Amino acid sequence: MSKALEIRWHGRGGQGAKTAALLLADVTFNTGKYIQGFPEYGPERMGAPITAYNRISDEPIRVHSNIYYPDYVVVVDETLLESVDVTKGLKKDGAIVINSTRDKEELRPLLKGYEGRIYTIDARKVSIAALGKYFPNTPMLAAIVKVCGIMPEDKFLAEMEASFKHKFASKPEVVAGNMKALTMALEEVR
C-alpha cells in the first residue's frame, strides 16, 4: 500500500467527531480516493471520550486497524487535553488541530512534549454564528481539510454541499447554516 494519510479524532460522545470522520470519508471518496472512516467506542454515554479515524489513500487500503501513528490529530473538545494523551504517536511532521480560544503556545504545555505544528479554531464561535447552536464537528471538519490539504477548498465545499443537500433534503435551512459554518471555519483556522 502506498502512504495513506491517517487522521485521529478525539471528542466526546454527542459532539459529532464520529459524524465528522464519516463525512470526511464520504466527500474524499467522491474525489476518487480510497478511504476508511470509523469510530472506536464501547458502551460510552453522552460526554464520554470517543475516538474516530480516517485513512485516505490513492491506492487500496489493506490495513484494518486503529491508527496508532497519525499524521494529523483533531481535538474537538480541548478539555480532553487534560485527560487523554491526544498526541500519542502523532508524527512530528504532522499537525494537531484543537478546538480552542487559547493561543497555541498556551496549549503546547498540555501536549506532552509534542513539538510539531499546532492549529486552533474557535469552533464554538463559528458554530453559534453560522448555526445558532453549538455543533463543533462541522467547523472542525473544515479545519482539518484546510490543515492537511487533502483536497482543494472549493472541491471540499462543493462535495459537502451535495452531501448536505442529500442528507437534509427536507431542511434546506440546515444546509445553508452548515455551509456557512464550513466557509467561516476555513477562514478561522490559525
N, C-alpha and C positions, 0 to 999 in steps of 0.2 A: 504494500500500500504506500502511496506517496504520502508526504507530510500532510496530515489533517490539522486544521485549525481547531483547537479544543478550548471550550469555554465552560467554566463552572459558575453556577448561580447560587448565591446564598440569600435566603429570605426567610420570612415567617409565613406559616400557613395563613392563607387568606390575602396575601399581598400580591399574588399573581406571578411569582417567579416561575412557577411551572408553566403557566399560560404563556409568559413571555418567551421561554425557551422553545415551546412548541410553535409559537408564531414565527420565531426566527427560523426554525426548521422549515416551516411551510413556505415562507417567502424566499428562502435560499434555494429550496428545491425547485421553485419556479424559475430560477436563473440557470438551471442545468447542473447544479452541484449535487453531489451525493451528501446526504445529511443523516444525522441522528439527533433527536431531541427527546429527552426522557428525564423523569424525576426520580429522586430517591427519598422515600419516606416510608414510615411504618404507620402505626395507628395514631399519628400525631393529631393534635387538635388545632383549632384556630389559634395562631400566635406562636406555635412551636416552631423551632428552626427546621427548615427543609433545604434540600439541595437539588438542583436540576442541572442538566448538562446538555451541551451541543457539541457535535463533531461535524465539521464541514470539510469536504474534500473534492478535488477534481476527479478522483478515481473511486471505485467502490470501496466502502469501508468494511473491513472484515473483523474489526475489533468490536466486541460486545461486552464492555465492562464500564465501570465508573471511570471518571477521569481523575487521575492522581497527580499529573504534572501539566496543569492547564497553561495555555498561552495567555489567557485572559480570565479574570475573575470579576463578577458583577456582585456587588453587595447592595441589596435592595433595602436593607434595614441596618443603619450604622450601629445600633445597639448590639448587633452580633459581633462587632469588633472586640467587645469585652469578654465574650463567652465562647467564641468559635475561632479557631485558627484559620481564618479565611485565606491567608497567603500560603498555607501549607502546599508545597510542591509547585507554587507559581514560578514560572520561568522568569529569570532576571530580564530577559529581553522582551517580555510580555508587558502586561499592564493590569492595573486594578481600577475599576470604576465604582465609586462609592456614592450612594445617595446621602448627601450631607450638605449642610450650610457652612461647615467649617472648612478652613483652608487646608490644603493637602499637607503642609508642614506640621499643622496641628494634629493631623491624623496619623502621620508617619510613626510616632512612638507606639501606637496601638497595633502596628502591623508586624510585630515580632521580628524585626530586623530586615524586613523586605526593603531592598534598595532600588527597585525598578520604578517605572513610571506610575504615577497616581493621578487619576482624573476624578473630578467631583461634579455632581449636578444636584441642584435642589429640586428633586422630583416632586416634593410636596407643593412647592410654589408653582411649578409648571402644571401639575395636575389640577390644582384648585383654579388656576387662571383659565385653563382650557376646558375642564370638565365640571367644575363646580364642586367636586368631591376629591378625596384623596385616593387615587389609584396609581401607585408608584410604578407599576410594571410597564406601562406604555412609555413614559419618559426614559426609563432605564433601558428599554429595548432600543430606542433611537440612539441613546448614548453609546451603547456597546457597538452598534453598527458604525457609528462615526469613528469611534476609537480604533476598532480593528480593521475598518476599511474593507469589509467583506464584499461590499457591493457599492456602486455609486449611490449617493443620497437620493437622486431623482428616481432611480430604479426602485430603491427601497420604498420610497413614498408611494409610487405607483402600485407596487405589489401589495403594500399594506392597505391602500385604499380599496383595491379589488377584494382583498380578504375581508375587510370590514364590511363592505357592501354586501358580500355574500352572507356573512355571519349575522349581520344586523339589518337585513333587508326590510324588516318591519319597523325599524327605529332609525331613520336617517339622521336624527339629531345626535345619536351616539357616534355615527361615522364622522360627522363634522367635528365633534369635540375631540375624538381620538386623533384625527388628522392634525388638528391644531396642536394637540399635545406633542405629537411626533415632531412637527415642524419647529415648535418652540424648543424642544429638547435638543435638537440638532444644533441650535444656536447657543444653548446654555451650557454645554459641556465645557469645563475648564480644567 
